[in-house]
Amino acid sequence: ESKNRHALRARLCFQLEGTLKCLVEPVQSAVDLFPDLYNSAMLSGLTEIALHCRRLYCNGIFYTGKGPLTTCTKHLVKCIKQSAKYQLNVNVYATMSAFLACTFLTGESAFDFEILSFEELEAIAENTNNALLQWQIFLDRMLQYFYMGNYVAVCELSEKRPHTQHKRITEVVRTFMEGIASLNLARRTREGKFKVMGEKSLEQMSKWSSLASKWNFQNMTELLQAELHYTNGNLEAAENS
């Protein structure tokens, strides 16, 4: 009975945490629940769900900046090794994608397992036509470019992958990075296409803020609005946004 209870909790909460809670509650509080879901899934023998929960926890602490990046790296390494142990290859590759972005920022390089490049991971994702892996690699590459300040690469990458109607927190992350990058380029280059891209990002972020959690999305909406005012030369409105 106890095993069945853990299995039911793991299956239901995995869907709840991975979608709804991250949209309507503070992301950090939703991320904190993944370790318990991992334990419930492992206790009930649902190894694949358990390792998905572990990967999502790693992604969560990475994207939200919860704790030092070196600690995040340790979590990612454990997830990669455990996923490899249970031959969950998609989870290995998806976690390794986040690992590449994280270690790029920390400068860490000495690890006791084979590390694939983004190009190698992309080839695997394309050959297997795995949508989850393709999305994870796309997002992590964009994140790396964004932190490098390579806004041209952010926008070029974004143009290759149209937006979807999927209601997931990572789609919001993508929209925010794309908005900041494109409006920065609009000011630097005076090219209209970047301003249009930024305006679309602001419009989408405003929808997220009104339909989901203001706690998660209103601050990003206001930041994009300030960037747009600044791009339009309205400095007073930018300061007040």
LUMLUM-75207 format. One line per field, with one value per residue: residue number from 1; residue in three letters; x, y, z of N, C-alpha, C in turn. Coordinates in Angstrom, 3 decimals. Example, Ala and Ser with C-alpha at 12.3 -4.5 7.8 and 13.67 -1.06 7.14 Angstrom:
<pts>
i = (1;2)
aa = (Ala;Ser)
nc1 = (13.190;12.850)
nc2 = (-5.690;-2.250)
nc3 = (7.800;7.080)
cac1 = (12.300;13.670)
cac2 = (-4.500;-1.060)
cac3 = (7.800;7.140)
cc1 = (13.200;12.900)
cc2 = (-3.300;0.030)
cc3 = (7.800;7.870)
</pts>
This chain:
<pts>
i = (1;2;3;4;5;6;7;8;9;10;11;12;13;14;15;16;17;18;19;20;21;22;23;24;25;26;27;28;29;30;31;32;33;34;35;36;37;38;39;40;41;42;43;44;45;46;47;48;49;50;51;52;53;54;55;56;57;58;59;60;61;62;63;64;65;66;67;68;69;70;71;72;73;74;75;76;77;78;79;80;81;82;83;84;85;86;87;88;89;90;91;92;93;94;95;96;97;98;99;100;101;102;103;104;105;106;107;108;109;110;111;112;113;114;115;116;117;118;119;120;121;122;123;124;125;126;127;128;129;130;131;132;133;134;135;136;137;138;139;140;141;142;143;144;145;146;147;148;149;150;151;152;153;154;155;156;157;158;159;160;161;162;163;164;165;166;167;168;169;170;171;172;173;174;175;176;177;178;179;180;181;182;183;184;185;186;187;188;189;190;191;192;193;194;195;196;197;198;199;200;201;202;203;204;205;206;207;208;209;210;211;212;213;214;215;216;217;218;219;220;221;222;223;224;225;226;227;228;229;230;231;232;233;234;235;236;237;238;239;240;241)
aa = (Glu;Ser;Lys;Asn;Arg;His;Ala;Leu;Arg;Ala;Arg;Leu;Cys;Phe;Gln;Leu;Glu;Gly;Thr;Leu;Lys;Cys;Leu;Val;Glu;Pro;Val;Gln;Ser;Ala;Val;Asp;Leu;Phe;Pro;Asp;Leu;Tyr;Asn;Ser;Ala;Met;Leu;Ser;Gly;Leu;Thr;Glu;Ile;Ala;Leu;His;Cys;Arg;Arg;Leu;Tyr;Cys;Asn;Gly;Ile;Phe;Tyr;Thr;Gly;Lys;Gly;Pro;Leu;Thr;Thr;Cys;Thr;Lys;His;Leu;Val;Lys;Cys;Ile;Lys;Gln;Ser;Ala;Lys;Tyr;Gln;Leu;Asn;Val;Asn;Val;Tyr;Ala;Thr;Met;Ser;Ala;Phe;Leu;Ala;Cys;Thr;Phe;Leu;Thr;Gly;Glu;Ser;Ala;Phe;Asp;Phe;Glu;Ile;Leu;Ser;Phe;Glu;Glu;Leu;Glu;Ala;Ile;Ala;Glu;Asn;Thr;Asn;Asn;Ala;Leu;Leu;Gln;Trp;Gln;Ile;Phe;Leu;Asp;Arg;Met;Leu;Gln;Tyr;Phe;Tyr;Met;Gly;Asn;Tyr;Val;Ala;Val;Cys;Glu;Leu;Ser;Glu;Lys;Arg;Pro;His;Thr;Gln;His;Lys;Arg;Ile;Thr;Glu;Val;Val;Arg;Thr;Phe;Met;Glu;Gly;Ile;Ala;Ser;Leu;Asn;Leu;Ala;Arg;Arg;Thr;Arg;Glu;Gly;Lys;Phe;Lys;Val;Met;Gly;Glu;Lys;Ser;Leu;Glu;Gln;Met;Ser;Lys;Trp;Ser;Ser;Leu;Ala;Ser;Lys;Trp;Asn;Phe;Gln;Asn;Met;Thr;Glu;Leu;Leu;Gln;Ala;Glu;Leu;His;Tyr;Thr;Asn;Gly;Asn;Leu;Glu;Ala;Ala;Glu;Asn;Ser)
nc1 = (0.831;1.925;3.916;2.364;1.090;3.204;3.900;1.609;1.602;4.029;3.612;1.364;2.140;4.465;3.588;2.056;3.922;5.778;4.422;1.868;2.311;4.733;3.970;1.955;2.689;5.355;8.386;10.662;9.661;8.237;10.268;11.659;10.219;10.811;12.944;11.602;9.692;11.356;12.370;9.984;9.335;11.573;11.306;9.056;9.868;9.811;11.881;12.517;10.782;11.705;14.346;13.808;12.617;14.807;16.455;14.876;14.907;17.613;17.729;15.977;17.272;19.428;18.425;17.045;18.982;19.461;21.403;25.038;26.740;28.615;27.654;25.353;26.511;27.524;25.120;24.149;26.118;25.763;23.201;23.614;25.349;23.776;21.600;22.887;23.621;21.155;20.603;19.178;19.171;18.244;17.734;20.318;21.599;20.037;20.466;23.199;23.327;22.441;24.484;26.720;26.209;26.231;28.833;30.325;29.957;31.088;33.650;34.689;36.324;37.460;36.442;35.258;34.054;32.798;32.329;30.052;29.842;27.862;27.292;27.537;25.508;23.300;23.315;22.628;20.068;18.773;19.023;17.574;15.182;14.095;11.995;12.024;14.752;15.785;14.587;15.687;18.431;18.400;17.448;19.461;21.712;20.944;20.801;23.499;24.665;23.292;24.237;26.843;26.589;26.253;24.249;23.450;23.777;21.864;19.447;19.621;19.569;17.044;15.379;15.471;13.818;10.514;8.106;6.052;2.783;2.968;2.482;4.739;7.276;9.837;9.449;8.787;11.191;12.742;11.399;11.868;14.714;15.077;13.675;15.148;17.635;16.996;15.966;18.169;19.865;18.353;18.737;21.469;21.945;19.941;18.209;15.067;13.890;14.741;13.593;10.914;10.906;11.475;9.203;7.238;8.053;7.611;4.831;4.053;5.060;3.540;1.069;1.564;1.920;-0.615;-2.275;-1.190;1.053;1.584;3.568;5.732;6.071;5.512;7.578;9.461;8.034;7.829;10.509;11.099;9.351;10.509;12.921;11.988;10.894;13.281;14.602;12.992;13.721;12.540;13.352;12.468;10.071;11.153;12.657;10.588;9.193)
nc2 = (-1.195;1.219;1.546;1.797;4.172;5.996;5.770;6.741;9.374;10.274;10.113;11.811;14.263;14.836;15.679;17.858;19.552;19.963;21.480;23.102;24.218;25.608;27.697;29.102;29.515;30.862;30.205;29.224;27.984;25.874;24.420;23.481;21.271;19.115;17.295;15.700;14.460;13.007;11.161;9.780;8.606;6.938;5.191;3.812;2.486;3.797;4.652;6.185;8.423;9.421;10.211;12.118;14.012;14.673;15.836;18.043;19.427;20.143;21.799;23.761;24.970;25.970;27.789;29.598;30.595;29.588;29.246;28.587;28.317;26.297;24.393;23.692;22.476;20.131;18.797;18.375;16.673;14.376;13.676;13.104;10.862;9.026;8.732;7.594;5.187;3.872;3.667;5.694;7.363;9.714;11.406;11.619;13.034;15.384;16.476;16.821;18.884;21.154;21.046;21.741;24.466;25.458;24.829;26.287;28.824;28.603;27.784;25.329;22.225;19.681;16.512;13.171;11.709;11.134;14.020;15.454;17.704;20.676;20.546;17.800;16.810;18.025;16.705;14.124;14.609;15.406;13.126;11.250;12.478;13.667;15.568;16.704;16.711;18.289;20.759;21.295;21.562;23.727;25.767;25.863;26.552;29.082;30.345;30.314;31.934;34.277;34.985;35.444;37.795;37.802;38.870;38.895;36.233;35.078;36.059;35.138;32.385;32.132;32.859;30.629;28.813;28.694;30.233;28.414;27.258;26.075;25.823;26.387;26.880;27.254;28.297;30.861;31.792;31.723;33.672;36.001;36.271;36.542;38.937;40.887;40.694;41.352;43.985;45.316;45.039;46.466;49.076;49.334;48.774;49.960;48.609;47.764;45.222;44.047;45.599;45.028;42.307;42.523;43.901;41.991;40.050;41.403;41.677;38.983;38.300;39.938;38.723;36.306;37.313;38.296;36.073;34.007;33.796;36.719;37.068;35.599;36.638;39.382;41.137;40.601;41.409;44.164;44.882;44.386;46.242;48.611;48.467;48.730;51.334;52.715;52.104;53.494;56.026;57.249;58.144;58.881;57.442;54.918;54.772;54.852;52.533)
nc3 = (0.000;0.827;-1.095;-3.421;-2.815;-2.830;-5.522;-6.853;-5.895;-6.933;-9.722;-10.194;-8.996;-10.362;-12.880;-12.024;-10.687;-12.721;-14.571;-13.941;-11.272;-11.443;-12.956;-11.647;-9.022;-6.943;-8.560;-7.247;-4.914;-5.999;-7.230;-5.006;-4.185;-5.780;-4.924;-2.950;-4.546;-6.183;-4.299;-3.618;-6.058;-6.481;-4.307;-5.072;-7.280;-9.693;-11.670;-13.961;-13.833;-11.409;-12.041;-13.957;-12.316;-10.777;-12.716;-13.455;-11.070;-10.964;-13.250;-12.371;-10.113;-11.417;-13.399;-11.780;-10.180;-7.663;-5.098;-5.141;-8.319;-8.513;-6.747;-8.084;-10.311;-9.121;-8.483;-11.079;-12.134;-10.522;-11.363;-14.081;-13.892;-12.435;-14.134;-16.320;-15.177;-14.994;-17.611;-18.919;-21.442;-22.778;-20.648;-19.660;-21.764;-21.902;-19.369;-19.535;-21.346;-19.887;-18.044;-19.619;-20.134;-17.523;-16.539;-18.320;-17.329;-14.785;-15.291;-14.781;-15.566;-15.210;-15.126;-14.417;-16.501;-19.840;-21.738;-23.835;-26.623;-27.406;-30.125;-30.667;-29.020;-30.235;-32.682;-31.898;-30.881;-33.213;-34.839;-33.401;-33.289;-31.002;-29.192;-26.604;-25.941;-28.006;-27.397;-24.838;-25.386;-27.152;-25.406;-23.428;-24.901;-25.741;-23.260;-22.508;-24.522;-23.893;-21.310;-22.013;-23.283;-25.953;-27.907;-30.554;-31.360;-29.688;-30.765;-33.407;-32.978;-31.829;-33.932;-35.515;-34.355;-34.055;-31.828;-29.516;-28.413;-26.019;-22.583;-20.532;-18.108;-19.069;-21.590;-20.998;-19.947;-22.241;-23.793;-22.303;-22.383;-25.131;-25.551;-24.046;-25.360;-28.064;-27.902;-26.915;-29.119;-30.948;-30.119;-30.498;-33.218;-34.679;-36.293;-37.515;-37.294;-34.949;-32.969;-33.425;-32.776;-30.052;-29.149;-29.613;-27.791;-25.376;-25.533;-25.400;-22.874;-21.258;-21.523;-20.213;-17.650;-17.031;-17.284;-15.806;-13.185;-11.452;-9.621;-10.644;-13.248;-13.602;-12.890;-14.878;-17.103;-16.607;-16.718;-19.419;-20.537;-19.639;-21.029;-23.638;-23.589;-23.160;-25.523;-27.275;-26.618;-24.503;-21.647;-19.087;-18.767;-18.898;-16.540;-14.692;-15.084)
cac1 = (0.000;2.805;4.583;1.377;0.848;4.345;3.835;0.558;2.072;5.102;3.072;0.502;2.864;5.444;2.884;1.639;5.085;6.468;3.637;1.007;2.827;5.790;3.352;1.037;3.307;6.770;9.131;11.590;8.956;7.900;11.520;12.041;9.453;11.277;13.653;10.637;9.100;12.409;12.390;8.763;9.434;12.568;10.738;8.041;10.478;9.599;13.206;12.532;10.160;12.611;15.477;13.259;12.467;16.145;16.910;14.108;15.424;18.880;17.406;15.333;18.231;20.312;17.731;16.619;20.135;19.297;22.660;26.221;26.767;29.416;26.747;24.501;27.316;27.564;23.822;24.071;27.002;25.084;22.072;24.164;25.877;22.684;20.829;23.690;23.539;19.879;20.524;18.187;20.064;17.698;17.958;21.757;21.935;19.356;21.172;24.523;23.153;22.464;25.828;27.630;25.970;26.631;30.296;30.862;29.938;31.972;35.008;35.113;36.617;37.998;35.401;35.654;33.170;32.863;31.473;29.744;29.676;26.522;27.130;27.302;24.175;22.332;23.275;21.863;18.668;18.228;18.950;16.520;13.971;13.565;11.585;12.472;16.192;15.977;14.210;16.637;19.687;18.104;17.340;20.748;22.607;20.499;21.198;24.936;24.873;22.734;25.162;28.055;26.291;26.253;22.824;23.224;23.609;20.576;18.364;19.745;19.103;15.606;14.707;15.451;12.824;9.307;7.465;4.951;1.719;3.157;2.481;5.812;8.071;11.023;9.048;8.861;12.621;13.165;10.800;12.553;16.066;14.914;13.265;16.283;18.661;16.556;15.857;19.545;20.360;17.599;19.397;22.836;22.015;18.843;17.468;13.689;13.459;15.024;12.571;9.682;11.081;11.354;7.800;6.507;8.423;6.890;3.412;3.884;5.314;2.369;0.024;1.921;1.711;-2.051;-2.965;-0.580;1.474;2.256;4.764;6.817;6.223;5.300;8.856;10.085;7.253;8.203;11.872;11.015;8.697;11.523;13.869;11.342;10.875;14.654;14.867;12.243;14.265;11.731;14.143;11.680;9.162;11.986;12.983;9.375;8.589)
cac2 = (0.000;2.382;1.678;2.328;5.561;6.763;5.755;7.665;10.734;10.630;10.313;12.985;15.489;15.114;16.498;19.102;20.400;20.301;22.373;24.109;24.927;26.538;28.836;29.871;29.765;31.236;29.080;28.664;27.082;24.665;23.681;22.842;20.046;18.033;16.221;14.784;13.663;12.058;10.085;8.989;7.812;5.883;4.216;3.009;1.835;4.585;5.245;7.196;9.632;9.927;10.918;13.338;14.975;15.140;16.750;19.285;20.146;20.742;22.925;24.798;25.729;26.664;28.914;30.585;31.083;29.167;28.710;28.772;27.503;25.092;23.422;23.236;21.538;18.850;18.161;17.947;15.516;13.230;13.311;12.465;9.536;8.142;8.453;6.647;3.894;3.239;3.699;6.679;8.162;11.049;12.193;11.901;14.082;16.632;17.013;17.257;20.177;22.156;20.959;22.518;25.894;25.774;24.783;27.417;29.987;28.392;27.538;23.982;21.397;18.359;15.579;11.784;11.046;11.746;15.191;15.741;19.122;21.033;20.050;16.349;16.610;18.412;15.633;13.030;15.039;15.406;11.746;10.534;13.300;13.774;16.957;17.173;16.962;19.439;21.964;21.538;22.053;25.077;26.699;25.992;27.322;30.474;30.843;30.558;33.134;35.427;35.384;35.942;39.082;37.621;39.026;38.530;34.781;34.786;36.342;34.220;31.074;32.208;32.918;29.278;27.982;29.494;30.077;27.458;27.597;25.275;26.608;25.865;27.970;27.482;29.164;32.220;32.114;31.994;34.941;37.093;36.433;37.046;40.334;41.718;40.682;42.043;45.424;45.815;45.149;47.534;50.347;49.348;48.670;50.730;47.760;47.647;43.848;43.729;46.259;44.238;41.093;42.903;44.228;40.717;39.417;42.126;41.318;37.616;38.298;40.579;37.694;35.397;38.006;38.451;34.783;33.080;34.343;38.020;36.888;35.120;37.237;40.822;41.844;40.468;42.265;45.560;45.073;44.494;47.516;49.647;48.364;49.277;52.789;53.185;51.992;54.570;57.306;57.808;57.770;59.040;56.300;53.734;54.797;54.633;51.217)
cac3 = (0.000;0.906;-2.387;-4.359;-2.452;-3.339;-6.982;-7.261;-5.595;-7.866;-11.073;-10.232;-8.640;-11.412;-13.861;-11.388;-10.427;-13.958;-15.433;-13.330;-10.101;-11.836;-13.628;-10.801;-7.729;-7.080;-9.129;-6.264;-4.000;-6.755;-7.431;-3.739;-3.964;-6.641;-4.213;-2.340;-5.624;-6.567;-3.300;-3.747;-7.279;-6.275;-3.376;-5.761;-8.435;-10.918;-11.836;-15.015;-13.285;-10.373;-12.651;-14.567;-11.222;-10.394;-13.767;-13.358;-9.899;-11.397;-14.125;-11.571;-9.316;-12.358;-14.025;-10.785;-9.427;-6.268;-4.585;-5.987;-9.533;-8.281;-6.134;-9.183;-11.099;-8.405;-8.679;-12.473;-12.295;-9.907;-12.209;-15.284;-13.550;-12.050;-15.348;-17.102;-14.480;-15.333;-19.076;-19.348;-22.269;-23.039;-19.433;-19.625;-22.727;-21.531;-18.205;-19.977;-22.000;-18.819;-17.471;-20.480;-19.892;-16.148;-16.403;-19.086;-16.438;-13.633;-15.754;-14.390;-16.742;-14.865;-14.694;-14.670;-17.451;-21.169;-21.901;-25.229;-26.941;-27.858;-31.492;-30.592;-28.450;-31.254;-33.684;-31.293;-30.817;-34.574;-35.335;-32.673;-33.392;-29.644;-28.996;-25.287;-26.005;-28.886;-26.668;-23.761;-25.977;-27.650;-24.292;-22.746;-25.775;-25.666;-21.949;-22.536;-25.337;-23.178;-20.245;-22.672;-23.884;-27.405;-28.208;-31.953;-31.384;-29.049;-31.717;-34.545;-32.520;-31.605;-35.227;-36.102;-33.675;-33.777;-30.524;-29.458;-27.474;-24.818;-21.337;-19.688;-17.548;-19.893;-22.699;-20.455;-19.868;-23.628;-24.209;-21.603;-22.931;-26.494;-25.467;-23.612;-26.405;-29.278;-27.653;-26.839;-30.495;-31.611;-29.782;-31.028;-34.679;-35.277;-37.232;-37.079;-37.011;-33.552;-32.157;-33.597;-31.984;-28.648;-28.879;-29.547;-26.522;-24.325;-25.652;-24.891;-21.438;-20.636;-21.465;-19.126;-16.382;-16.763;-17.254;-14.842;-11.896;-11.438;-8.806;-11.495;-14.566;-13.686;-12.862;-16.199;-18.002;-16.354;-17.223;-20.878;-20.845;-19.433;-22.148;-24.832;-23.414;-23.353;-26.952;-27.932;-26.202;-23.413;-20.478;-17.871;-18.685;-18.619;-15.104;-13.902;-15.377)
cc1 = (0.870;3.492;3.622;1.108;1.969;4.294;2.801;0.998;3.115;4.555;2.259;1.287;3.931;4.815;2.508;2.811;5.720;5.719;2.949;1.676;3.904;5.229;2.554;1.589;4.741;7.610;10.017;10.900;8.566;9.133;11.901;11.319;9.970;12.090;12.714;9.984;10.102;12.419;11.166;8.838;10.437;12.033;9.721;8.572;10.292;10.870;13.217;11.922;11.080;13.744;15.029;13.112;13.816;16.684;16.179;14.538;16.740;18.638;16.837;16.322;19.211;19.636;17.325;17.785;20.068;20.578;23.804;26.173;27.590;28.588;25.811;25.240;27.352;26.252;23.699;24.922;26.350;23.935;22.545;24.605;24.764;21.825;21.559;23.624;22.269;19.588;19.380;18.912;19.547;17.927;19.435;22.077;21.289;20.044;22.542;24.452;23.203;23.848;26.821;27.467;26.472;28.151;30.981;30.967;30.911;33.428;35.535;35.311;37.057;36.896;35.758;34.651;33.233;31.849;31.287;29.576;28.220;26.266;26.841;25.913;23.089;22.199;22.459;20.374;18.013;18.041;17.831;15.177;13.284;13.274;12.072;13.952;16.485;15.670;15.227;17.940;19.518;18.124;18.691;21.765;22.245;20.940;22.682;25.253;24.430;23.698;26.499;27.851;26.318;24.799;22.489;22.961;22.287;19.443;18.419;19.237;17.590;14.828;14.597;14.364;11.611;8.770;6.326;3.898;1.848;3.237;3.496;6.708;9.298;10.696;9.093;10.317;13.140;12.669;11.525;13.941;16.009;14.553;14.405;17.321;18.244;16.447;17.234;20.114;19.635;18.239;20.771;22.878;21.001;18.087;16.076;13.271;13.698;14.010;11.249;9.748;10.914;9.926;6.956;6.806;7.680;5.410;3.158;4.072;4.152;1.219;0.298;1.609;0.237;-2.765;-2.434;-0.205;2.166;3.556;5.957;7.104;6.092;6.623;9.570;9.366;7.674;9.623;11.880;10.362;9.694;12.536;13.273;11.251;12.255;15.021;14.177;12.723;13.489;12.359;13.327;10.727;9.933;12.316;11.765;8.735;8.962)
cc2 = (1.252;2.634;2.269;3.812;6.455;6.855;6.750;9.108;11.180;10.948;11.608;14.275;15.843;16.009;17.869;20.056;20.883;21.285;23.462;24.899;25.942;27.769;29.710;30.161;30.241;30.035;28.416;27.673;25.792;23.790;22.900;21.521;18.863;16.956;15.228;13.900;12.628;10.876;9.186;8.077;6.671;4.798;3.295;2.357;2.562;5.383;6.369;8.510;10.265;10.746;12.148;14.423;15.538;16.127;18.089;20.111;20.849;21.963;24.091;25.628;26.486;27.914;29.992;31.145;30.726;28.494;28.900;27.855;26.230;23.997;22.846;22.217;20.163;18.089;17.607;16.706;14.262;12.738;12.596;11.038;8.561;7.780;7.460;5.250;3.145;3.304;4.588;7.733;9.579;11.951;12.553;13.091;15.423;17.287;17.533;18.604;21.305;22.212;21.792;24.014;26.304;25.827;25.835;28.648;29.833;28.216;26.172;23.114;19.972;17.459;14.170;11.031;11.804;12.888;15.456;17.243;19.388;20.482;18.555;16.043;16.960;17.330;14.448;13.372;14.996;13.987;10.947;11.255;13.434;15.232;17.517;17.558;18.176;20.743;22.303;22.118;23.479;26.084;26.924;26.749;28.805;31.091;31.175;31.812;34.394;35.914;35.874;37.356;39.025;37.671;38.729;37.025;34.367;34.945;35.422;32.831;31.066;32.203;31.544;28.398;28.832;29.240;29.073;27.972;26.805;26.175;25.992;27.022;28.274;28.331;30.635;32.680;32.496;33.368;36.122;37.341;37.021;38.536;41.261;41.827;41.521;43.556;46.066;46.024;46.247;48.890;50.445;49.444;49.545;49.925;47.493;46.243;43.475;44.397;45.501;42.966;41.390;43.223;42.968;39.988;40.069;41.764;39.929;37.565;38.924;39.584;36.720;36.039;38.109;37.119;33.844;33.821;35.694;37.939;36.514;36.027;38.753;41.579;41.763;41.334;43.725;45.862;45.223;45.812;48.670;49.653;48.967;50.796;53.384;53.169;53.106;55.957;57.985;57.399;57.879;57.864;55.031;53.646;54.468;53.276;50.181)
cc3 = (0.000;-0.434;-3.416;-4.100;-2.989;-4.865;-7.494;-7.043;-6.609;-9.252;-11.167;-10.010;-9.661;-12.478;-13.284;-11.212;-11.725;-14.831;-14.625;-12.218;-10.457;-12.524;-12.681;-9.406;-7.948;-7.513;-8.094;-5.332;-4.700;-6.949;-6.174;-3.489;-4.784;-5.911;-3.536;-3.393;-6.134;-5.596;-3.414;-4.968;-7.119;-5.349;-4.044;-7.036;-9.745;-11.221;-12.861;-14.527;-12.237;-10.982;-13.436;-13.500;-10.804;-11.432;-13.678;-12.143;-10.261;-12.278;-13.331;-10.787;-10.206;-12.900;-13.024;-9.982;-7.957;-5.776;-5.570;-7.213;-9.357;-7.607;-7.183;-10.046;-10.444;-8.569;-10.101;-12.721;-11.708;-10.778;-13.475;-14.976;-13.189;-13.260;-16.240;-16.496;-14.864;-16.838;-19.590;-20.188;-22.545;-21.836;-19.281;-20.520;-22.363;-20.335;-18.594;-20.689;-20.978;-18.162;-18.288;-20.236;-18.517;-16.008;-17.272;-18.189;-15.277;-14.044;-15.368;-15.631;-16.427;-14.302;-15.149;-15.545;-18.775;-21.284;-23.388;-25.423;-27.318;-29.260;-31.502;-30.032;-29.466;-32.320;-33.168;-31.276;-32.189;-35.091;-34.666;-32.752;-32.039;-29.316;-27.666;-25.334;-26.892;-28.157;-25.579;-24.291;-26.485;-26.503;-23.618;-23.591;-25.718;-24.344;-21.923;-23.352;-24.591;-22.100;-20.806;-23.201;-25.402;-27.882;-29.665;-32.050;-30.743;-30.056;-32.932;-34.177;-32.374;-32.918;-35.883;-35.505;-33.321;-32.373;-30.624;-28.480;-26.174;-23.586;-20.379;-19.278;-18.409;-21.127;-22.271;-20.378;-21.248;-24.081;-23.581;-22.188;-24.334;-26.481;-25.091;-24.722;-27.603;-29.065;-27.487;-28.240;-31.267;-31.343;-30.444;-32.545;-35.402;-36.343;-36.686;-36.690;-35.543;-32.626;-32.237;-32.768;-30.492;-28.259;-28.771;-28.236;-25.358;-24.345;-25.074;-23.378;-20.681;-20.521;-20.337;-17.776;-16.030;-16.593;-16.179;-13.564;-12.042;-10.649;-9.688;-12.681;-14.621;-13.693;-14.212;-17.225;-17.843;-16.842;-18.746;-21.294;-20.693;-20.574;-23.417;-24.750;-23.682;-24.834;-27.731;-27.528;-25.100;-22.078;-19.182;-17.681;-18.367;-17.137;-14.247;-14.117;-14.324)
</pts>
